[in-house]
Amino acid sequence: MQWINLIDSDQLNTIKKNEKYSLIFKHSTRCSISSMAKRRFEMDEDVLPKEIDLYFLDLISYRNISAEVAEVFQVHHESPQLLLIKNGECILDLSHGDISAEEVAELVRN
């Protein structure tokens, strides 16, 4: 999986302005549930359309960016959390066991 590390506010601006799909995976490196959700998501990566930009946010290292994500995309912070963004709007917000590459793929295809 080709993650783009989300490490600064400029990237959030890029995601917000992007007309195509972007996905943000918020991950806590200290949480076994988050690690399990990430592993499961990555195992199903082949169902994801190739045109989606995949951003990875390490919540421990970049807490300030995580707070900005919640504010910019008007979502409640969770960990782990997956956000699908299109045209500057969060159109899918999944957390914990609900994180699913197949659900993302289905929404993008329709």
PASEBA-1860 file (N, C-alpha, C; in nm, 3 decimals):
! residues 110
1> MQWINLID> 0.086/-0.117/0.000/0.000/0.000/0.000/0.090/0.123/0.000 ~ 0.057/0.218/-0.084/0.138/0.339/-0.098/0.077/0.453/-0.016 ~ 0.109/0.455/0.112/0.061/0.562/0.200/0.139/0.690/0.174 ~ 0.069/0.802/0.184/0.131/0.933/0.186/0.124/0.979/0.332 ~ 0.239/1.000/0.394/0.237/1.042/0.535/0.181/1.184/0.546 ~ 0.078/1.197/0.628/0.014/1.327/0.652/0.085/1.392/0.769 ~ 0.164/1.497/0.739/0.249/1.555/0.843/0.238/1.707/0.856 ~ 0.163/1.771/0.764/0.151/1.917/0.778/0.020/1.971/0.722
9> SDQLNTIK> -0.010/2.094/0.761/-0.135/2.159/0.724/-0.149/2.182/0.574 ~ -0.038/2.202/0.506/-0.045/2.223/0.361/-0.108/2.103/0.292 ~ -0.079/1.985/0.342/-0.138/1.865/0.284/-0.290/1.864/0.304 ~ -0.337/1.912/0.418/-0.481/1.920/0.441/-0.546/2.014/0.339 ~ -0.479/2.124/0.310/-0.530/2.217/0.208/-0.537/2.149/0.072 ~ -0.436/2.071/0.039/-0.435/1.997/-0.087/-0.551/1.898/-0.093 ~ -0.573/1.825/0.016/-0.683/1.729/0.022/-0.816/1.803/0.007 ~ -0.831/1.913/0.076/-0.957/1.990/0.072/-0.986/2.041/-0.069
17> KNEKYSLI> -0.884/2.080/-0.143/-0.903/2.134/-0.278/-0.913/2.027/-0.386 ~ -0.879/1.904/-0.352/-0.875/1.795/-0.448/-1.016/1.759/-0.494 ~ -1.035/1.747/-0.625/-1.165/1.709/-0.679/-1.185/1.558/-0.681 ~ -1.075/1.484/-0.672/-1.089/1.338/-0.669/-1.091/1.290/-0.524 ~ -1.102/1.162/-0.506/-1.111/1.105/-0.372/-0.976/1.103/-0.301 ~ -0.981/1.135/-0.173/-0.866/1.119/-0.084/-0.915/1.045/0.039 ~ -0.829/0.962/0.092/-0.863/0.885/0.211/-0.761/0.917/0.319 ~ -0.809/0.940/0.440/-0.720/0.963/0.554/-0.742/0.851/0.654
25> FKHSTRCS> -0.634/0.780/0.686/-0.640/0.676/0.789/-0.567/0.731/0.912 ~ -0.644/0.756/1.018/-0.587/0.807/1.143/-0.556/0.687/1.232 ~ -0.429/0.676/1.271/-0.381/0.557/1.340/-0.303/0.593/1.467 ~ -0.336/0.524/1.574/-0.259/0.537/1.697/-0.159/0.421/1.704 ~ -0.032/0.454/1.704/0.072/0.351/1.708/0.079/0.282/1.844 ~ 0.005/0.331/1.942/0.004/0.271/2.076/-0.119/0.185/2.102 ~ -0.203/0.167/2.002/-0.331/0.099/2.022/-0.339/-0.029/1.939 ~ -0.362/-0.141/2.004/-0.370/-0.269/1.933/-0.494/-0.275/1.843
33> ISSMAKRR> -0.602/-0.211/1.882/-0.723/-0.209/1.798/-0.694/-0.132/1.669 ~ -0.624/-0.021/1.682/-0.587/0.058/1.566/-0.495/-0.022/1.473 ~ -0.400/-0.093/1.530/-0.309/-0.176/1.450/-0.385/-0.286/1.377 ~ -0.482/-0.346/1.443/-0.562/-0.452/1.381/-0.646/-0.395/1.266 ~ -0.707/-0.278/1.288/-0.790/-0.215/1.183/-0.704/-0.179/1.062 ~ -0.585/-0.129/1.088/-0.493/-0.092/0.979/-0.451/-0.216/0.900 ~ -0.414/-0.321/0.970/-0.372/-0.445/0.906/-0.484/-0.502/0.818 ~ -0.606/-0.503/0.872/-0.721/-0.557/0.798/-0.749/-0.471/0.674
41> FEMDEDVL> -0.740/-0.339/0.689/-0.762/-0.250/0.577/-0.658/-0.274/0.468 ~ -0.533/-0.286/0.508/-0.425/-0.307/0.412/-0.436/-0.442/0.342 ~ -0.487/-0.542/0.408/-0.505/-0.673/0.346/-0.606/-0.668/0.232 ~ -0.700/-0.574/0.239/-0.804/-0.561/0.137/-0.777/-0.449/0.038 ~ -0.654/-0.398/0.034/-0.622/-0.283/-0.049/-0.651/-0.305/-0.197 ~ -0.647/-0.429/-0.243/-0.667/-0.456/-0.385/-0.807/-0.420/-0.434 ~ -0.904/-0.400/-0.345/-1.039/-0.361/-0.386/-1.051/-0.211/-0.409 ~ -0.953/-0.134/-0.361/-0.959/0.011/-0.371/-0.923/0.059/-0.512
49> PKEIDLYF> -0.999/0.153/-0.566/-0.961/0.211/-0.695/-0.825/0.279/-0.683 ~ -0.743/0.266/-0.785/-0.605/0.317/-0.783/-0.598/0.469/-0.777 ~ -0.704/0.539/-0.816/-0.698/0.685/-0.821/-0.718/0.753/-0.686 ~ -0.743/0.678/-0.580/-0.761/0.737/-0.447/-0.623/0.766/-0.387 ~ -0.605/0.889/-0.340/-0.483/0.923/-0.265/-0.501/0.873/-0.122 ~ -0.406/0.795/-0.073/-0.415/0.732/0.058/-0.320/0.801/0.156 ~ -0.377/0.874/0.251/-0.299/0.946/0.350/-0.300/0.870/0.483 ~ -0.184/0.864/0.546/-0.167/0.798/0.674/-0.128/0.901/0.779
57> LDLISYRN> -0.207/0.908/0.886/-0.179/1.004/0.993/-0.145/0.930/1.122 ~ -0.021/0.946/1.167/0.025/0.892/1.294/-0.021/0.989/1.403 ~ -0.125/0.951/1.476/-0.186/1.040/1.576/-0.092/1.077/1.690 ~ -0.003/0.988/1.724/0.088/1.015/1.836/0.190/1.122/1.796 ~ 0.245/1.111/1.677/0.346/1.207/1.632/0.288/1.339/1.584 ~ 0.163/1.336/1.537/0.104/1.456/1.476/-0.034/1.486/1.533 ~ -0.040/1.501/1.664/-0.168/1.532/1.731/-0.230/1.661/1.678 ~ -0.146/1.760/1.650/-0.198/1.888/1.601/-0.266/1.873/1.465
65> ISAEVAEV> -0.212/1.788/1.379/-0.273/1.765/1.248/-0.404/1.689/1.266 ~ -0.409/1.597/1.360/-0.532/1.524/1.388/-0.644/1.620/1.431 ~ -0.609/1.716/1.514/-0.707/1.816/1.558/-0.754/1.900/1.439 ~ -0.661/1.933/1.351/-0.697/2.010/1.231/-0.789/1.930/1.139 ~ -0.763/1.801/1.126/-0.848/1.715/1.044/-0.991/1.720/1.095 ~ -1.008/1.707/1.226/-1.141/1.710/1.286/-1.210/1.844/1.258 ~ -1.135/1.951/1.268/-1.192/2.085/1.246/-1.223/2.110/1.098 ~ -1.127/2.083/1.012/-1.142/2.110/0.869/-1.255/2.028/0.807
73> FQVHHESP> -1.264/1.901/0.844/-1.362/1.813/0.782/-1.485/1.790/0.870 ~ -1.493/1.863/0.981/-1.609/1.862/1.070/-1.650/1.720/1.112 ~ -1.552/1.648/1.167/-1.577/1.513/1.217/-1.531/1.505/1.362 ~ -1.592/1.415/1.435/-1.552/1.387/1.572/-1.426/1.301/1.567 ~ -1.326/1.334/1.647/-1.202/1.256/1.650/-1.226/1.116/1.705 ~ -1.173/1.018/1.634/-1.173/0.879/1.681/-1.038/0.818/1.643 ~ -1.008/0.706/1.703/-0.886/0.634/1.670/-0.907/0.485/1.695 ~ -0.889/0.407/1.590/-0.856/0.443/1.452/-0.978/0.504/1.382
81> QLLLIKNG> -0.949/0.576/1.275/-1.057/0.641/1.201/-1.017/0.649/1.055 ~ -1.116/0.628/0.968/-1.095/0.639/0.825/-1.193/0.742/0.771 ~ -1.140/0.838/0.696/-1.222/0.943/0.637/-1.204/0.940/0.486 ~ -1.314/0.943/0.414/-1.309/0.953/0.268/-1.354/1.093/0.232 ~ -1.268/1.164/0.159/-1.291/1.304/0.125/-1.304/1.319/-0.026 ~ -1.401/1.399/-0.067/-1.416/1.433/-0.210/-1.465/1.576/-0.218 ~ -1.402/1.655/-0.305/-1.439/1.796/-0.323/-1.444/1.871/-0.190 ~ -1.350/1.841/-0.101/-1.340/1.913/0.025/-1.436/1.871/0.134
89> ECILDLSH> -1.518/1.770/0.107/-1.617/1.723/0.204/-1.588/1.580/0.248 ~ -1.607/1.553/0.376/-1.595/1.416/0.425/-1.726/1.345/0.393 ~ -1.718/1.244/0.307/-1.839/1.174/0.266/-1.853/1.037/0.333 ~ -1.749/0.995/0.406/-1.754/0.869/0.479/-1.661/0.880/0.599 ~ -1.713/0.843/0.715/-1.638/0.848/0.840/-1.660/0.716/0.911 ~ -1.556/0.632/0.916/-1.563/0.501/0.980/-1.460/0.493/1.091 ~ -1.492/0.416/1.194/-1.394/0.398/1.302/-1.397/0.255/1.353 ~ -1.289/0.221/1.419/-1.272/0.091/1.485/-1.305/-0.024/1.391
97> GDISAEEV> -1.390/-0.115/1.432/-1.423/-0.234/1.354/-1.504/-0.207/1.230 ~ -1.555/-0.086/1.214/-1.633/-0.052/1.095/-1.545/-0.013/0.977 ~ -1.415/0.003/0.999/-1.324/0.042/0.891/-1.319/-0.070/0.788 ~ -1.350/-0.033/0.662/-1.361/-0.133/0.558/-1.318/-0.077/0.423 ~ -1.220/-0.141/0.361/-1.177/-0.103/0.226/-1.290/-0.130/0.127 ~ -1.365/-0.236/0.149/-1.474/-0.270/0.058/-1.584/-0.164/0.060 ~ -1.614/-0.109/0.177/-1.716/-0.003/0.186/-1.668/0.122/0.112 ~ -1.541/0.154/0.126/-1.484/0.268/0.054/-1.495/0.244/-0.096
105> AELVRN> -1.453/0.127/-0.141/-1.456/0.093/-0.283/-1.597/0.100/-0.339 ~ -1.693/0.049/-0.266/-1.833/0.050/-0.311/-1.884/0.193/-0.327 ~ -1.854/0.278/-0.232/-1.898/0.417/-0.239/-1.833/0.490/-0.357 ~ -1.705/0.465/-0.381/-1.634/0.529/-0.491/-1.689/0.482/-0.626 ~ -1.721/0.356/-0.637/-1.774/0.301/-0.764/-1.912/0.355/-0.796 ~ -1.991/0.390/-0.695/-2.129/0.435/-0.719/-2.142/0.580/-0.727
END
